[in-house]
Amino acid sequence: MNKEVQDFVVAKTRELISAHTCSSETKAAAQAWLDAIGTGTEAAETKKYIDELEADIMPIDGLIAFAESDAGAQVFGADTAKNVAAHAKEIKSAGAKYCDCPACAAVEAILEKKDSILA
C-alpha cells in the first residue's frame, strides 16, 4: 500500500478506535493492525483487519431491522430505537448502504480503499 493510502487508513483507524460505537473485537483488530505496520506480520494483520471490518460493518437494512426489533428497543430504548429506525430509513432513501454511526462511517471509508490496502 502506498504512503498516502496508509496515512489515510491509519487516520481512519484511529477514528474507529475512538468511536463509542466500535466493538471491542474491531478495536482489537484495529490496534493489532496499527502495531503490525512496518513489521513482518503486517500483511497477515492487514488481511485479518479487513476481514473484521467486513464482518462488523452494519448494512443499512440490518440496522433498520435491528432498530425495529424488540432487541433494538432493549439496546437503544424504545424512543431512541424508533428514531434510529427513522434515521436509517432516511439515509437509505438517500442511497446509504451502511449505518452512518462513527464506527461504521470509518469502516466504510477504510473499505473503500480495500483494493489499494491489500495490493
Backbone as a ProteinNet text record, in pm:
[ID]
protein_1_A
[PRIMARY]
MNKEVQDFVVAKTRELISAHTCSSETKAAAQAWLDAIGTGTEAAETKKYIDELEADIMPIDGLIAFAESDAGAQVFGADTAKNVAAHAKEIKSAGAKYCDCPACAAVEAILEKKDSILA
[TERTIARY]
85.7	0	89.8	50.1	134.7	118.1	207.7	213.5	85.2	32	-89.8	-207.2	-224.4	-332.6	-308.5	-184.2	-154.1	-185.7	-146.2	-174.1	-324.6	-400.4	-545.9	-604.5	-561	-616	-575.4	-454.5	-412	-501.2	-526.9	-611.7	-753.7	-810.5	-946	-949.5	-840.8	-833.5	-832.3	-762.2	-762.3	-901.2	-969.4	-1108.3	-1195	-1175.7	-1253.7	-1232.3	-1108.5	-1076.7	-1141.1	-1146.7	-1202.3	-1354.7	-1416.5	-1562.3	-1632.6	-1729.8	-1803.7	-1885.8	-1911.7	-1990.8	-1905.2	-1775.1	-1685.1	-1683.9	-1697.7	-1696.2	-1555.9	-1547.6	-1416.8	-1334	-1399.8	-1328	-1266.3	-1342.4	-1291.6	-1179.5	-1194.8	-1086.6	-958.2	-970.9	-854	-788.8	-868	-813.8	-747.9	-808.9	-753.3	-618.3	-611.7	-486.3	-379.2	-417.1	-320.7	-265.2	-350.9	-304.8	-208.8	-246.2	-157.1	-21.2	-22.7	101.4	186.9	123	194.9	254.1	215.9	266.5	419.1	477.9	623.1	692.7	614	672.6	647.4	703.6	685.2	544.4	464.3	327	223.8	271.8	178.8	79.6	125.2	34.6	-72.5	-33.2	-130.1	-229.5	-180.4	-269	-361.2	-313	-396.7	-514.4	-488	-595.5	-695.5	-645.3	-734	-818.3	-754.9	-823.3	-936.1	-906.9	-1009.4	-1124	-1092.2	-1195.6	-1285.1	-1224.9	-1301.4	-1390.3	-1336.7	-1415.2	-1535.2	-1512.7	-1622.4	-1728.4	-1686.4	-1781.6	-1861.3	-1802.2	-1865.4	-1943	-1919.1	-1993.8	-2141.6	-2227.5	-2371.5	-2440.9	-2488.8	-2567.3	-2692.8	-2734.4	-2846.5	-2973.6	-2999.8	-3120.1	-3111.8	-2990.7	-2972.3	-2996.5	-2952.4	-2976	-3124.8	-3194.1	-3338.5	-3408.9	-3376	-3439.8	-3410.1	-3284.5	-3248.9	-3320.6	-3319.2	-3381.6	-3531.3	-3594	-3737.6	-3771.4	-3670	-3694.1	-3703.1	-3747.8	-3751.4	-3610.1	-3513.5	-3374.4	-3323.8	-3359.6	-3320.2	-3379.5	-3504.7	-3569.9	-3501.6	-3454.5	-3384	-3247.8	-3177.8	-3044.2	-3053.1	-3138.7	-3145.3	-3244.7	-3343.6	-3459.9	-3564.9	-3690.8	-3798.1	-3800.2	-3792.7	-3799.5	-3677.8	-3560.4	-3438.5	-3437.7	-3484.9	-3490.2	-3577.6	-3690.3	-3776.9	-3702.9	-3629.5	-3553.9	-3441.6	-3374.5	-3267.5	-3325.9	-3437.9	-3501.7	-3542.8	-3600.7	-3643	-3521.9	-3416.1	-3294.4	-3234.9	-3230.7	-3175.1	-3256	-3386.5	-3470.7	-3445.6	-3426	-3399.3	-3267.9	-3161.4	-3032.3	-3031.4	-3108.7	-3120.9	-3185.2	-3289.3	-3357.2	-3266.2	-3165	-3066.9	-2950	-2953.8	-2852.1	-2753.3	-2765.9	-2671.9	-2684.9	-2570.2	-2566.9	-2540.6	-2481.7	-2441.3	-2486.9	-2487.6	-2509.6	-2410.9	-2450.6	-2361.3	-2310.2	-2313.3	-2254.7	-2104.3	-2036.5	-1893.5	-1809.1	-1836.7	-1757.6	-1784.1	-1909.4	-1940.8	-1893	-1901	-1852.4	-1702.1	-1626.6	-1481.9	-1453.5	-1526.3	-1507.1	-1538.9	-1648	-1684.1	-1573.6	-1518.2	-1409.8	-1286.8	-1255.1	-1140	-1165.4	-1283.9	-1313.8	-1321	-1347.3	-1344.3	-1202.4	-1102.8	-962.2	-911.9	-1001.6	-963.7	-864.6	-892.8	-805.1	-664.3	-652	-520.6	-452.4	-531.2	-477.2	-418.3	-489.4	-446.6	-347.6	-322.5	-231.7	-88
-117	0	122.6	221.6	340.6	426.7	518.9	601.4	683	738.4	819.4	736.1	616.6	527.1	484.6	449.9	407.5	518.7	640.7	752.7	771.8	759.1	771.3	661.9	538.3	425.1	434.2	477.4	495.9	599.5	711.1	815.9	763.9	694.6	640.4	531	454.8	350.2	412.5	521.2	590.9	646.8	699.2	744	626.6	513.5	393.7	351	344.2	302	394.2	522.8	617.9	630.2	568	575.6	497.6	560.4	493.9	375.7	370.3	261.8	146.2	153.6	48.5	-70	-190.5	-311.2	-338.9	-412.1	-445.9	-531.8	-619.7	-704.3	-619.9	-523.1	-437.1	-348.3	-297.3	-217.2	-299.7	-424.6	-511.6	-536.6	-562.8	-586	-459.8	-345.9	-217.9	-191.5	-214.4	-190.4	-289.4	-413.8	-514.2	-474	-420.3	-375.7	-257.8	-160	-45.4	-91.6	-184.4	-234.4	-311.9	-367.9	-451	-371.1	-245.8	-165.6	-163.8	-197.8	-197.5	-320.7	-419.8	-543.3	-657.6	-771.4	-890.7	-946.7	-902.3	-952.7	-858	-750.6	-650.2	-709.4	-788	-842.9	-931.5	-1016.8	-1105.7	-1026.3	-928.3	-846.4	-760.2	-717.4	-639	-722.7	-845.6	-935.5	-959.4	-985.6	-1006.9	-882.3	-766.8	-640	-618.4	-636.6	-619.8	-718.8	-843.3	-943.6	-898.7	-845.2	-797.6	-679.4	-587.8	-471.3	-514.7	-606.1	-653.8	-726.7	-794.9	-868.5	-774.9	-663.6	-578.2	-458.7	-416.7	-301.1	-338.8	-246.6	-274.7	-229	-324.1	-285.6	-210.2	-114.9	-29.2	-109.7	-212.2	-293	-368.7	-410.1	-475.5	-380	-256.4	-155.6	-128.9	-114.5	-89.6	-205.6	-327.5	-445.1	-451.7	-424.2	-429.6	-319.9	-198.4	-87.4	-109.2	-179.2	-205.5	-330.8	-402.3	-527.1	-500.7	-603.6	-595	-578.7	-647.6	-636.4	-493.7	-431.1	-293	-199	-222.7	-140.4	-158.4	-279.7	-304.1	-235.3	-236.7	-176.4	-23.9	30.3	175.4	243.8	167.8	228.4	245.9	234.8	232.9	358.5	476	600.7	617.7	589.8	603.6	502.5	382	280.8	329	391.7	445.6	554.3	637.9	745	688.5	585.1	520.8	459.6	391.1	329.3	436.1	544.2	651.8	714.5	737.8	794.6	698.7	571.5	471.7	466.1	472.8	472.1	598.4	709.5	835.4	829.4	780.5	775.6	666.6	561	457.7	517.1	596.2	655.5	753.8	804.2	893.9	815.8	681.2	599.3	530.8	549.8	486.9	335.2	268.9	122.9	71.2	157.2	116.7	217.5	173.8	260.2	377.3	492.4	608.2	648.7	555.8	584.6	608.7	667	695.6	573.8	459.6	339.8	291.8	278.9	230.4	328.2	457.7	556.6	540.7	519.4	498.4	368.6	263.2	134.3	146.9	213.1	228.9	302.8	407.5	483.4	395.4	313.4	223.4	119.9	59.2	-45.3	8.1	136.2	195.2	188.3	173.2	165.7	21.1	-75.3	-214.8	-265.3	-239.7	-289.4	-233.8	-107.1	-45.4	-96.1	-124.2	-173.4	-312.8	-398.3	-537	-557.7	-453.8	-466.5	-486.7
0	0	0	-78.8	-85.2	40.4	58.5	180.8	199.6	90.9	100.6	151.3	95.9	139	283.5	316.2	452.9	552.2	521.9	612.3	631.1	522.3	529.2	618.5	594.6	670.7	818	845.7	984.7	1053	985.6	1044.3	1069.3	970.8	986.4	1093.3	1104.4	1206.4	1345.4	1360.3	1490.9	1522.9	1421.4	1441.5	1485.3	1419.8	1451.4	1595.6	1636.8	1773	1876.5	1845.5	1942.5	1935.3	1835.1	1820	1931	1993.4	2101.8	2051.6	1921.5	1864.6	1812.7	1832.1	1783.8	1880.7	1826.2	1909.6	1961.8	2069.6	2127.9	2032.4	1956.5	1861.1	1748.9	1702.6	1596	1647.9	1770.2	1829.8	1840.4	1882.1	1895.9	1760.1	1656.9	1523	1469.4	1495.3	1450.5	1517.3	1646.5	1718.4	1675.2	1653.8	1607	1470.7	1383.9	1253.3	1267.8	1349.7	1371.5	1424	1518.2	1578.4	1477.8	1375.9	1277.9	1161.5	1148.4	1035.3	1039.8	926.3	914	967.5	1009.5	1062.3	965	996.4	914.2	920	1014.6	1026.1	965.2	903.9	850.6	751.3	655.7	553.8	616	707.9	772.8	857.2	930.8	1014.6	929	813.8	723	676.4	637.7	593.2	705.5	826.8	942.3	969.7	959	984.6	883.6	757.6	654.4	676.6	709.5	737	852.6	958.3	1074.3	1035.8	958	916.5	832.7	740.8	656.1	738.1	841.9	926.2	1016.4	1055.1	1155.6	1102.6	979.5	930.1	921.4	961.8	968.5	840.4	759.3	641.6	686.2	606.5	645.4	671.6	591.4	614.9	747.8	785.2	914.3	1029.7	1012.8	1116.3	1132.5	1021.4	1027.9	1098	1057.3	1118.1	1267.4	1304.6	1446.5	1524.5	1472.5	1544.5	1562.6	1469.5	1479	1558.9	1605.7	1679.8	1830.2	1901.9	2048.6	2104	2043.6	2089.1	2069.9	1957	1933	2036.2	2071.6	2174.4	2309	2338.1	2463.7	2465.4	2352.1	2345.3	2345.9	2260.3	2242.7	2335.7	2383	2447.2	2338.3	2373.2	2273.9	2187	2247.8	2170.8	2080.1	2134.9	2055.1	1941.2	1965.9	1860.3	1744.4	1775.4	1669.9	1591.6	1663	1596.5	1510	1559.6	1482.5	1355.7	1368.2	1251.2	1149.6	1196.8	1105.9	1036.4	1112.2	1054.5	951.3	984.2	892.3	763	773	652.8	569.5	637	566.5	489.6	555.1	485.1	378.1	399.9	296.3	171.6	191	75.8	1.7	71	8.9	-52.1	-41.2	-105.7	-13.7	117.4	210.7	205.1	209.7	211.7	352.4	436.7	570.5	673.9	796.8	912.3	903.7	954.3	949.9	1087.7	1182.9	1313.8	1294.9	1393	1375.5	1338.7	1399	1368.2	1226	1187.8	1053.4	946.2	973.6	876.4	854.1	961	948	873.1	906.5	839.4	690.4	657.6	516.8	440.9	501.1	436.5	415.2	513.8	501	391.9	394.1	296.1	153.5	137.1	3	-57.3	28.5	-15.2	-13.3	2.6	21.3	-84.4	-210.8	-316.5	-302.8	-269.5	-250.1	-123.2	-21.3	106.2	88.5	16.9	1	-113.2	-191.9	-306.8	-263.6
[MASK]
+++++++++++++++++++++++++++++++++++++++++++++++++++++++++++++++++++++++++++++++++++++++++++++++++++++++++++++++++++++++

